[in-house]
Amino acid sequence: MPNEHHRPSVRIDKWLWAARFFKTRALASKACDLGRIRSNEIEAKPARDVHTGDMLRIKNEAGEFHIEVLAISDIRGPAAVAHTLYQETAESQERRQREAAERKAMQQYAPLPERRPTKRDRRRIIQFRQNS
């Protein structure tokens, strides 16, 4: 018999995938296993349920997000829809923007090569690495 006070929920790995924090559910699941996902300050396993109002801490390639779950979904839709599932805290947004700016500033000092190394360049690189 279903509980009258049942709050809709979905597995955290499914929700993270639906909210487009990870490209695949497998990656979302792996992030949980590696301790990169926290739900209400508790390390979240992939099968943990997500409810509206939960506070999540998510680490992915884009940085660390602190978000509040606004809606539950296990369907991956367009990014515009995915953004309606959660709200990022202001300090989380500021920190990510600051970190992005710092990364951008660092890139100015480390110019990327315009082309791939030639065979000759590669031999020199290998020789250099072996000597050091």
N, CA, C and O atoms as a GROMACS GRO file, in nm:
protein
  528
    1MET      N    1   0.085  -0.120   0.000
    1MET     CA    2   0.000   0.000   0.000
    1MET      C    3   0.089   0.125   0.000
    1MET      O    4   0.173   0.140   0.089
    2PRO      N    5   0.073   0.215  -0.097
    2PRO     CA    6   0.162   0.332  -0.104
    2PRO      C    7   0.142   0.426   0.014
    2PRO      O    8   0.031   0.448   0.063
    3ASN      N    9   0.254   0.481   0.058
    3ASN     CA   10   0.255   0.575   0.170
    3ASN      C   11   0.193   0.708   0.125
    3ASN      O   12   0.225   0.758   0.017
    4GLU      N   13   0.105   0.764   0.206
    4GLU     CA   14   0.039   0.890   0.172
    4GLU      C   15   0.137   1.007   0.167
    4GLU      O   16   0.118   1.102   0.090
    5HIS      N   17   0.243   0.999   0.250
    5HIS     CA   18   0.339   1.110   0.258
    5HIS      C   19   0.460   1.085   0.168
    5HIS      O   20   0.566   1.144   0.189
    6HIS      N   21   0.445   1.000   0.070
    6HIS     CA   22   0.558   0.964  -0.017
    6HIS      C   23   0.604   1.084  -0.098
    6HIS      O   24   0.527   1.144  -0.174
    7ARG      N   25   0.732   1.119  -0.081
    7ARG     CA   26   0.791   1.226  -0.161
    7ARG      C   27   0.851   1.163  -0.285
    7ARG      O   28   0.920   1.062  -0.275
    8PRO      N   29   0.826   1.220  -0.402
    8PRO     CA   30   0.887   1.162  -0.522
    8PRO      C   31   1.039   1.164  -0.510
    8PRO      O   32   1.098   1.261  -0.463
    9SER      N   33   1.100   1.056  -0.553
    9SER     CA   34   1.246   1.049  -0.547
    9SER      C   35   1.297   0.969  -0.666
    9SER      O   36   1.222   0.898  -0.733
   10VAL      N   37   1.427   0.982  -0.690
   10VAL     CA   38   1.492   0.909  -0.798
   10VAL      C   39   1.636   0.884  -0.753
   10VAL      O   40   1.690   0.958  -0.671
   11ARG      N   41   1.696   0.779  -0.805
   11ARG     CA   42   1.836   0.749  -0.772
   11ARG      C   43   1.924   0.870  -0.807
   11ARG      O   44   1.903   0.936  -0.909
   12ILE      N   45   2.023   0.897  -0.721
   12ILE     CA   46   2.106   1.015  -0.742
   12ILE      C   47   2.185   1.006  -0.874
   12ILE      O   48   2.205   1.108  -0.940
   13ASP      N   49   2.230   0.886  -0.912
   13ASP     CA   50   2.307   0.877  -1.038
   13ASP      C   51   2.217   0.912  -1.158
   13ASP      O   52   2.262   0.976  -1.253
   14LYS      N   53   2.091   0.868  -1.152
   14LYS     CA   54   1.997   0.902  -1.260
   14LYS      C   55   1.969   1.051  -1.264
   14LYS      O   56   1.964   1.112  -1.371
   15TRP      N   57   1.951   1.110  -1.146
   15TRP     CA   58   1.918   1.252  -1.139
   15TRP      C   59   2.034   1.338  -1.191
   15TRP      O   60   2.013   1.433  -1.265
   16LEU      N   61   2.157   1.303  -1.151
   16LEU     CA   62   2.276   1.378  -1.195
   16LEU      C   63   2.290   1.373  -1.347
   16LEU      O   64   2.333   1.470  -1.410
   17TRP      N   65   2.255   1.259  -1.404
   17TRP     CA   66   2.260   1.242  -1.549
   17TRP      C   67   2.149   1.324  -1.614
   17TRP      O   68   2.173   1.394  -1.713
   18ALA      N   69   2.028   1.316  -1.558
   18ALA     CA   70   1.913   1.391  -1.612
   18ALA      C   71   1.938   1.542  -1.604
   18ALA      O   72   1.898   1.617  -1.693
   19ALA      N   73   2.005   1.586  -1.496
   19ALA     CA   74   2.034   1.729  -1.476
   19ALA      C   75   2.159   1.772  -1.554
   19ALA      O   76   2.203   1.886  -1.542
   20ARG      N   77   2.214   1.680  -1.632
   20ARG     CA   78   2.327   1.707  -1.721
   20ARG      C   79   2.455   1.748  -1.649
   20ARG      O   80   2.530   1.832  -1.700
   21PHE      N   81   2.480   1.690  -1.531
   21PHE     CA   82   2.609   1.714  -1.465
   21PHE      C   83   2.712   1.615  -1.520
   21PHE      O   84   2.833   1.639  -1.514
   22PHE      N   85   2.662   1.501  -1.573
   22PHE     CA   86   2.750   1.400  -1.632
   22PHE      C   87   2.692   1.353  -1.764
   22PHE      O   88   2.570   1.349  -1.782
   23LYS      N   89   2.781   1.318  -1.859
   23LYS     CA   90   2.737   1.276  -1.992
   23LYS      C   91   2.665   1.142  -1.992
   23LYS      O   92   2.574   1.119  -2.072
   24THR      N   93   2.708   1.053  -1.901
   24THR     CA   94   2.643   0.922  -1.894
   24THR      C   95   2.608   0.891  -1.749
   24THR      O   96   2.665   0.948  -1.656
   25ARG      N   97   2.514   0.799  -1.733
   25ARG     CA   98   2.477   0.758  -1.598
   25ARG      C   99   2.593   0.684  -1.533
   25ARG      O  100   2.613   0.692  -1.412
   26ALA      N  101   2.669   0.611  -1.614
   26ALA     CA  102   2.785   0.538  -1.563
   26ALA      C  103   2.887   0.635  -1.501
   26ALA      O  104   2.944   0.607  -1.396
   27LEU      N  105   2.908   0.749  -1.567
   27LEU     CA  106   3.001   0.849  -1.513
   27LEU      C  107   2.947   0.908  -1.384
   27LEU      O  108   3.023   0.933  -1.290
   28ALA      N  109   2.816   0.931  -1.378
   28ALA     CA  110   2.753   0.984  -1.256
   28ALA      C  111   2.770   0.884  -1.143
   28ALA      O  112   2.801   0.922  -1.030
   29SER      N  113   2.749   0.758  -1.174
   29SER     CA  114   2.763   0.650  -1.076
   29SER      C  115   2.907   0.642  -1.025
   29SER      O  116   2.931   0.625  -0.905
   30LYS      N  117   3.003   0.654  -1.118
   30LYS     CA  118   3.144   0.647  -1.081
   30LYS      C  119   3.182   0.764  -0.990
   30LYS      O  120   3.257   0.747  -0.895
   31ALA      N  121   3.129   0.883  -1.021
   31ALA     CA  122   3.156   1.002  -0.939
   31ALA      C  123   3.107   0.979  -0.796
   31ALA      O  124   3.173   1.020  -0.700
   32CYS      N  125   2.991   0.913  -0.782
   32CYS     CA  126   2.939   0.880  -0.649
   32CYS      C  127   3.035   0.786  -0.578
   32CYS      O  128   3.070   0.807  -0.461
   33ASP      N  129   3.079   0.682  -0.649
   33ASP     CA  130   3.171   0.584  -0.589
   33ASP      C  131   3.304   0.648  -0.548
   33ASP      O  132   3.366   0.605  -0.451
   34LEU      N  133   3.346   0.751  -0.622
   34LEU     CA  134   3.473   0.817  -0.592
   34LEU      C  135   3.457   0.926  -0.484
   34LEU      O  136   3.553   0.995  -0.451
   35GLY      N  137   3.336   0.940  -0.431
   35GLY     CA  138   3.313   1.037  -0.323
   35GLY      C  139   3.305   1.181  -0.371
   35GLY      O  140   3.330   1.273  -0.293
   36ARG      N  141   3.271   1.202  -0.499
   36ARG     CA  142   3.264   1.339  -0.552
   36ARG      C  143   3.125   1.399  -0.539
   36ARG      O  144   3.103   1.514  -0.575
   37ILE      N  145   3.031   1.320  -0.487
   37ILE     CA  146   2.894   1.367  -0.472
   37ILE      C  147   2.856   1.358  -0.325
   37ILE      O  148   2.871   1.253  -0.262
   38ARG      N  149   2.806   1.469  -0.271
   38ARG     CA  150   2.758   1.469  -0.133
   38ARG      C  151   2.615   1.519  -0.131
   38ARG      O  152   2.581   1.618  -0.197
   39SER      N  153   2.531   1.449  -0.056
   39SER     CA  154   2.391   1.488  -0.043
   39SER      C  155   2.368   1.525   0.102
   39SER      O  156   2.384   1.442   0.192
   40ASN      N  157   2.330   1.650   0.126
   40ASN     CA  158   2.312   1.701   0.263
   40ASN      C  159   2.434   1.668   0.348
   40ASN      O  160   2.422   1.621   0.462
   41GLU      N  161   2.552   1.692   0.292
   41GLU     CA  162   2.683   1.673   0.356
   41GLU      C  163   2.717   1.527   0.386
   41GLU      O  164   2.810   1.500   0.463
   42ILE      N  165   2.644   1.433   0.329
   42ILE     CA  166   2.675   1.290   0.345
   42ILE      C  167   2.721   1.237   0.210
   42ILE      O  168   2.659   1.266   0.108
   43GLU      N  169   2.829   1.160   0.210
   43GLU     CA  170   2.877   1.101   0.084
   43GLU      C  171   2.767   1.015   0.025
   43GLU      O  172   2.710   0.930   0.093
   44ALA      N  173   2.736   1.039  -0.102
   44ALA     CA  174   2.623   0.971  -0.165
   44ALA      C  175   2.667   0.855  -0.252
   44ALA      O  176   2.753   0.869  -0.339
   45LYS      N  177   2.608   0.740  -0.228
   45LYS     CA  178   2.628   0.624  -0.315
   45LYS      C  179   2.532   0.638  -0.434
   45LYS      O  180   2.432   0.709  -0.424
   46PRO      N  181   2.560   0.569  -0.546
   46PRO     CA  182   2.477   0.586  -0.667
   46PRO      C  183   2.328   0.557  -0.645
   46PRO      O  184   2.243   0.619  -0.710
   47ALA      N  185   2.295   0.465  -0.555
   47ALA     CA  186   2.154   0.427  -0.536
   47ALA      C  187   2.079   0.518  -0.440
   47ALA      O  188   1.958   0.503  -0.422
   48ARG      N  189   2.150   0.613  -0.379
   48ARG     CA  190   2.084   0.703  -0.284
   48ARG      C  191   1.974   0.783  -0.353
   48ARG      O  192   1.991   0.828  -0.467
   49ASP      N  193   1.862   0.800  -0.285
   49ASP     CA  194   1.751   0.876  -0.343
   49ASP      C  195   1.772   1.026  -0.328
   49ASP      O  196   1.826   1.074  -0.228
   50VAL      N  197   1.728   1.099  -0.429
   50VAL     CA  198   1.730   1.246  -0.427
   50VAL      C  199   1.586   1.292  -0.411
   50VAL      O  200   1.496   1.241  -0.478
   51HIS      N  201   1.564   1.389  -0.322
   51HIS     CA  202   1.432   1.449  -0.304
   51HIS      C  203   1.443   1.599  -0.327
   51HIS      O  204   1.552   1.655  -0.318
   52THR      N  205   1.330   1.663  -0.356
   52THR     CA  206   1.332   1.809  -0.370
   52THR      C  207   1.374   1.869  -0.237
   52THR      O  208   1.336   1.820  -0.131
   53GLY      N  209   1.454   1.975  -0.242
   53GLY     CA  210   1.502   2.040  -0.121
   53GLY      C  211   1.637   1.989  -0.075
   53GLY      O  212   1.700   2.052   0.010
   54ASP      N  213   1.684   1.877  -0.130
   54ASP     CA  214   1.817   1.826  -0.094
   54ASP      C  215   1.924   1.924  -0.139
   54ASP      O  216   1.912   1.987  -0.244
   55MET      N  217   2.028   1.937  -0.058
   55MET     CA  218   2.143   2.019  -0.095
   55MET      C  219   2.253   1.924  -0.142
   55MET      O  220   2.296   1.836  -0.068
   56LEU      N  221   2.298   1.943  -0.266
   56LEU     CA  222   2.400   1.855  -0.321
   56LEU      C  223   2.529   1.931  -0.347
   56LEU      O  224   2.528   2.049  -0.381
   57ARG      N  225   2.640   1.859  -0.329
   57ARG     CA  226   2.774   1.909  -0.363
   57ARG      C  227   2.823   1.817  -0.472
   57ARG      O  228   2.837   1.697  -0.451
   58ILE      N  229   2.850   1.872  -0.590
   58ILE     CA  230   2.886   1.791  -0.706
   58ILE      C  231   3.019   1.837  -0.762
   58ILE      O  232   3.037   1.955  -0.796
   59LYS      N  233   3.114   1.743  -0.772
   59LYS     CA  234   3.242   1.776  -0.836
   59LYS      C  235   3.245   1.706  -0.971
   59LYS      O  236   3.232   1.584  -0.979
   60ASN      N  237   3.263   1.785  -1.078
   60ASN     CA  238   3.282   1.727  -1.212
   60ASN      C  239   3.389   1.808  -1.285
   60ASN      O  240   3.455   1.893  -1.225
   61GLU      N  241   3.406   1.784  -1.415
   61GLU     CA  242   3.513   1.852  -1.490
   61GLU      C  243   3.497   2.004  -1.484
   61GLU      O  244   3.596   2.077  -1.489
   62ALA      N  245   3.372   2.050  -1.473
   62ALA     CA  246   3.347   2.195  -1.476
   62ALA      C  247   3.376   2.262  -1.342
   62ALA      O  248   3.374   2.385  -1.333
   63GLY      N  249   3.403   2.185  -1.238
   63GLY     CA  250   3.432   2.242  -1.107
   63GLY      C  251   3.344   2.181  -1.000
   63GLY      O  252   3.290   2.072  -1.017
   64GLU      N  253   3.329   2.253  -0.889
   64GLU     CA  254   3.246   2.205  -0.779
   64GLU      C  255   3.119   2.289  -0.772
   64GLU      O  256   3.125   2.412  -0.767
   65PHE      N  257   3.005   2.222  -0.771
   65PHE     CA  258   2.876   2.288  -0.765
   65PHE      C  259   2.811   2.263  -0.630
   65PHE      O  260   2.816   2.152  -0.578
   66HIS      N  261   2.749   2.367  -0.572
   66HIS     CA  262   2.664   2.352  -0.454
   66HIS      C  263   2.524   2.389  -0.502
   66HIS      O  264   2.499   2.504  -0.539
   67ILE      N  265   2.435   2.292  -0.500
   67ILE     CA  266   2.303   2.317  -0.556
   67ILE      C  267   2.191   2.270  -0.464
   67ILE      O  268   2.212   2.186  -0.377
   68GLU      N  269   2.073   2.325  -0.486
   68GLU     CA  270   1.952   2.278  -0.420
   68GLU      C  271   1.866   2.212  -0.526
   68GLU      O  272   1.844   2.268  -0.634
   69VAL      N  273   1.816   2.091  -0.494
   69VAL     CA  274   1.731   2.018  -0.589
   69VAL      C  275   1.592   2.082  -0.588
   69VAL      O  276   1.527   2.089  -0.483
   70LEU      N  277   1.546   2.127  -0.704
   70LEU     CA  278   1.415   2.190  -0.715
   70LEU      C  279   1.310   2.095  -0.772
   70LEU      O  280   1.192   2.108  -0.741
   71ALA      N  281   1.354   2.000  -0.854
   71ALA     CA  282   1.260   1.907  -0.916
   71ALA      C  283   1.326   1.772  -0.937
   71ALA      O  284   1.448   1.761  -0.946
   72ILE      N  285   1.243   1.669  -0.944
   72ILE     CA  286   1.291   1.532  -0.962
   72ILE      C  287   1.263   1.488  -1.105
   72ILE      O  288   1.153   1.506  -1.157
   73SER      N  289   1.365   1.429  -1.168
   73SER     CA  290   1.346   1.377  -1.302
   73SER      C  291   1.447   1.266  -1.328
   73SER      O  292   1.560   1.273  -1.280
   74ASP      N  293   1.406   1.165  -1.403
   74ASP     CA  294   1.502   1.063  -1.445
   74ASP      C  295   1.509   1.059  -1.597
   74ASP      O  296   1.557   0.962  -1.656
   75ILE      N  297   1.459   1.167  -1.660
   75ILE     CA  298   1.462   1.179  -1.805
   75ILE      C  299   1.559   1.290  -1.842
   75ILE      O  300   1.549   1.402  -1.793
   76ARG      N  301   1.654   1.257  -1.930
   76ARG     CA  302   1.751   1.358  -1.973
   76ARG      C  303   1.693   1.436  -2.089
   76ARG      O  304   1.673   1.383  -2.198
   77GLY      N  305   1.665   1.563  -2.064
   77GLY     CA  306   1.611   1.649  -2.168
   77GLY      C  307   1.713   1.751  -2.211
   77GLY      O  308   1.832   1.737  -2.181
   78PRO      N  309   1.668   1.856  -2.283
   78PRO     CA  310   1.762   1.961  -2.324
   78PRO      C  311   1.819   2.036  -2.204
   78PRO      O  312   1.761   2.035  -2.095
   79ALA      N  313   1.932   2.100  -2.224
   79ALA     CA  314   1.999   2.173  -2.115
   79ALA      C  315   1.906   2.274  -2.049
   79ALA      O  316   1.908   2.290  -1.927
   80ALA      N  317   1.824   2.341  -2.129
   80ALA     CA  318   1.732   2.442  -2.074
   80ALA      C  319   1.637   2.379  -1.972
   80ALA      O  320   1.604   2.440  -1.871
   81VAL      N  321   1.593   2.257  -1.999
   81VAL     CA  322   1.504   2.186  -1.906
   81VAL      C  323   1.584   2.137  -1.785
   81VAL      O  324   1.537   2.146  -1.672
   82ALA      N  325   1.705   2.086  -1.811
   82ALA     CA  326   1.790   2.035  -1.703
   82ALA      C  327   1.816   2.143  -1.598
   82ALA      O  328   1.821   2.114  -1.479
   83HIS      N  329   1.834   2.269  -1.641
   83HIS     CA  330   1.862   2.378  -1.548
   83HIS      C  331   1.746   2.408  -1.454
   83HIS      O  332   1.765   2.469  -1.348
   84THR      N  333   1.626   2.366  -1.491
   84THR     CA  334   1.510   2.392  -1.404
   84THR      C  335   1.502   2.291  -1.290
   84THR      O  336   1.420   2.307  -1.199
   85LEU      N  337   1.585   2.188  -1.294
   85LEU     CA  338   1.582   2.084  -1.189
   85LEU      C  339   1.653   2.127  -1.062
   85LEU      O  340   1.632   2.069  -0.955
   86TYR      N  341   1.738   2.230  -1.073
   86TYR     CA  342   1.817   2.271  -0.956
   86TYR      C  343   1.846   2.420  -0.958
   86TYR      O  344   1.826   2.489  -1.058
   87GLN      N  345   1.894   2.467  -0.843
   87GLN     CA  346   1.938   2.607  -0.832
   87GLN      C  347   2.074   2.607  -0.765
   87GLN      O  348   2.090   2.550  -0.657
   88GLU      N  349   2.171   2.670  -0.828
   88GLU     CA  350   2.305   2.678  -0.771
   88GLU      C  351   2.312   2.793  -0.673
   88GLU      O  352   2.255   2.899  -0.697
   89THR      N  353   2.381   2.773  -0.560
   89THR     CA  354   2.393   2.880  -0.461
   89THR      C  355   2.481   2.992  -0.518
   89THR      O  356   2.567   2.967  -0.603
   90ALA      N  357   2.458   3.114  -0.471
   90ALA     CA  358   2.531   3.230  -0.522
   90ALA      C  359   2.681   3.215  -0.497
   90ALA      O  360   2.761   3.245  -0.586
   91GLU      N  361   2.720   3.169  -0.377
   91GLU     CA  362   2.864   3.159  -0.348
   91GLU      C  363   2.930   3.050  -0.432
   91GLU      O  364   3.048   3.059  -0.465
   92SER      N  365   2.853   2.948  -0.468
   92SER     CA  366   2.905   2.842  -0.556
   92SER      C  367   2.932   2.898  -0.694
   92SER      O  368   3.037   2.871  -0.753
   93GLN      N  369   2.838   2.977  -0.747
   93GLN     CA  370   2.856   3.039  -0.879
   93GLN      C  371   2.976   3.133  -0.879
   93GLN      O  372   3.058   3.131  -0.971
   94GLU      N  373   2.986   3.215  -0.773
   94GLU     CA  374   3.097   3.311  -0.765
   94GLU      C  375   3.230   3.238  -0.760
   94GLU      O  376   3.325   3.278  -0.828
   95ARG      N  377   3.239   3.131  -0.680
   95ARG     CA  378   3.364   3.057  -0.667
   95ARG      C  379   3.403   2.993  -0.799
   95ARG      O  380   3.520   2.996  -0.838
   96ARG      N  381   3.304   2.934  -0.871
   96ARG     CA  382   3.334   2.870  -0.999
   96ARG      C  383   3.380   2.973  -1.102
   96ARG      O  384   3.472   2.947  -1.179
   97GLN      N  385   3.316   3.091  -1.102
   97GLN     CA  386   3.356   3.196  -1.197
   97GLN      C  387   3.497   3.246  -1.165
   97GLN      O  388   3.576   3.274  -1.255
   98ARG      N  389   3.526   3.259  -1.035
   98ARG     CA  390   3.659   3.305  -0.992
   98ARG      C  391   3.765   3.201  -1.034
   98ARG      O  392   3.870   3.238  -1.087
   99GLU      N  393   3.736   3.073  -1.011
   99GLU     CA  394   3.830   2.967  -1.049
   99GLU      C  395   3.850   2.964  -1.200
   99GLU      O  396   3.961   2.942  -1.248
  100ALA      N  397   3.742   2.985  -1.276
  100ALA     CA  398   3.751   2.986  -1.422
  100ALA      C  399   3.839   3.102  -1.468
  100ALA      O  400   3.920   3.087  -1.559
  101ALA      N  401   3.822   3.217  -1.403
  101ALA     CA  402   3.902   3.335  -1.438
  101ALA      C  403   4.049   3.310  -1.406
  101ALA      O  404   4.137   3.350  -1.482
  102GLU      N  405   4.076   3.242  -1.293
  102GLU     CA  406   4.214   3.211  -1.255
  102GLU      C  407   4.276   3.115  -1.358
  102GLU      O  408   4.391   3.132  -1.398
  103ARG      N  409   4.197   3.015  -1.402
  103ARG     CA  410   4.247   2.920  -1.502
  103ARG      C  411   4.279   2.992  -1.633
  103ARG      O  412   4.379   2.964  -1.698
  104LYS      N  413   4.190   3.087  -1.669
  104LYS     CA  414   4.209   3.162  -1.792
  104LYS      C  415   4.336   3.247  -1.783
  104LYS      O  416   4.412   3.256  -1.879
  105ALA      N  417   4.358   3.308  -1.667
  105ALA     CA  418   4.476   3.391  -1.647
  105ALA      C  419   4.602   3.306  -1.657
  105ALA      O  420   4.703   3.349  -1.714
  106MET      N  421   4.597   3.184  -1.601
  106MET     CA  422   4.714   3.095  -1.605
  106MET      C  423   4.745   3.054  -1.749
  106MET      O  424   4.862   3.036  -1.785
  107GLN      N  425   4.642   3.038  -1.831
  107GLN     CA  426   4.663   2.994  -1.969
  107GLN      C  427   4.741   3.097  -2.051
  107GLN      O  428   4.811   3.062  -2.146
  108GLN      N  429   4.729   3.224  -2.012
  108GLN     CA  430   4.801   3.329  -2.085
  108GLN      C  431   4.951   3.309  -2.070
  108GLN      O  432   5.028   3.342  -2.161
  109TYR      N  433   4.994   3.253  -1.954
  109TYR     CA  434   5.137   3.234  -1.930
  109TYR      C  435   5.188   3.102  -1.987
  109TYR      O  436   5.308   3.079  -1.995
  110ALA      N  437   5.095   3.015  -2.026
  110ALA     CA  438   5.134   2.886  -2.082
  110ALA      C  439   5.077   2.876  -2.223
  110ALA      O  440   4.972   2.814  -2.243
  111PRO      N  441   5.145   2.935  -2.321
  111PRO     CA  442   5.089   2.932  -2.456
  111PRO      C  443   5.082   2.790  -2.508
  111PRO      O  444   5.175   2.711  -2.490
  112LEU      N  445   4.973   2.757  -2.572
  112LEU     CA  446   4.957   2.624  -2.628
  112LEU      C  447   5.030   2.617  -2.762
  112LEU      O  448   5.033   2.715  -2.836
  113PRO      N  449   5.090   2.502  -2.792
  113PRO     CA  450   5.159   2.492  -2.922
  113PRO      C  451   5.060   2.509  -3.037
  113PRO      O  452   4.946   2.463  -3.030
  114GLU      N  453   5.104   2.576  -3.143
  114GLU     CA  454   5.015   2.603  -3.256
  114GLU      C  455   4.992   2.476  -3.336
  114GLU      O  456   4.890   2.463  -3.405
  115ARG      N  457   5.085   2.381  -3.329
  115ARG     CA  458   5.075   2.259  -3.409
  115ARG      C  459   5.121   2.140  -3.326
  115ARG      O  460   5.176   2.156  -3.217
  116ARG      N  461   5.097   2.022  -3.378
  116ARG     CA  462   5.144   1.900  -3.311
  116ARG      C  463   5.294   1.890  -3.333
  116ARG      O  464   5.347   1.940  -3.432
  117PRO      N  465   5.365   1.823  -3.239
  117PRO     CA  466   5.510   1.807  -3.258
  117PRO      C  467   5.539   1.723  -3.383
  117PRO      O  468   5.465   1.629  -3.415
  118THR      N  469   5.647   1.758  -3.452
  118THR     CA  470   5.689   1.676  -3.566
  118THR      C  471   5.760   1.553  -3.511
  118THR      O  472   5.782   1.542  -3.391
  119LYS      N  473   5.794   1.462  -3.600
  119LYS     CA  474   5.864   1.341  -3.558
  119LYS      C  475   5.997   1.380  -3.492
  119LYS      O  476   6.037   1.321  -3.391
  120ARG      N  477   6.064   1.481  -3.549
  120ARG     CA  478   6.191   1.530  -3.494
  120ARG      C  479   6.170   1.590  -3.355
  120ARG      O  480   6.247   1.563  -3.262
  121ASP      N  481   6.063   1.672  -3.342
  121ASP     CA  482   6.030   1.731  -3.211
  121ASP      C  483   6.007   1.620  -3.109
  121ASP      O  484   6.055   1.626  -2.996
  122ARG      N  485   5.931   1.519  -3.153
  122ARG     CA  486   5.895   1.411  -3.061
  122ARG      C  487   6.019   1.336  -3.013
  122ARG      O  488   6.028   1.300  -2.895
  123ARG      N  489   6.113   1.312  -3.102
  123ARG     CA  490   6.238   1.246  -3.063
  123ARG      C  491   6.311   1.329  -2.958
  123ARG      O  492   6.364   1.276  -2.861
  124ARG      N  493   6.313   1.461  -2.979
  124ARG     CA  494   6.378   1.550  -2.882
  124ARG      C  495   6.308   1.547  -2.747
  124ARG      O  496   6.373   1.547  -2.642
  125ILE      N  497   6.175   1.543  -2.751
  125ILE     CA  498   6.097   1.538  -2.626
  125ILE      C  499   6.129   1.410  -2.551
  125ILE      O  500   6.152   1.411  -2.430
  126ILE      N  501   6.131   1.298  -2.624
  126ILE     CA  502   6.159   1.168  -2.561
  126ILE      C  503   6.300   1.170  -2.503
  126ILE      O  504   6.322   1.125  -2.391
  127GLN      N  505   6.395   1.221  -2.579
  127GLN     CA  506   6.535   1.228  -2.533
  127GLN      C  507   6.545   1.315  -2.407
  127GLN      O  508   6.614   1.280  -2.311
  128PHE      N  509   6.476   1.428  -2.410
  128PHE     CA  510   6.477   1.521  -2.296
  128PHE      C  511   6.421   1.453  -2.170
  128PHE      O  512   6.476   1.466  -2.061
  129ARG      N  513   6.309   1.381  -2.189
  129ARG     CA  514   6.245   1.315  -2.075
  129ARG      C  515   6.334   1.205  -2.017
  129ARG      O  516   6.336   1.183  -1.896
  130GLN      N  517   6.407   1.136  -2.104
  130GLN     CA  518   6.494   1.026  -2.056
  130GLN      C  519   6.614   1.082  -1.981
  130GLN      O  520   6.662   1.020  -1.886
  131ASN      N  521   6.663   1.198  -2.022
  131ASN     CA  522   6.782   1.257  -1.960
  131ASN      C  523   6.750   1.324  -1.828
  131ASN      O  524   6.836   1.334  -1.741
  132SER      N  525   6.626   1.369  -1.811
  132SER     CA  526   6.595   1.442  -1.687
  132SER      C  527   6.546   1.349  -1.576
  132SER      O  528   6.516   1.395  -1.466
   0.00000   0.00000   0.00000
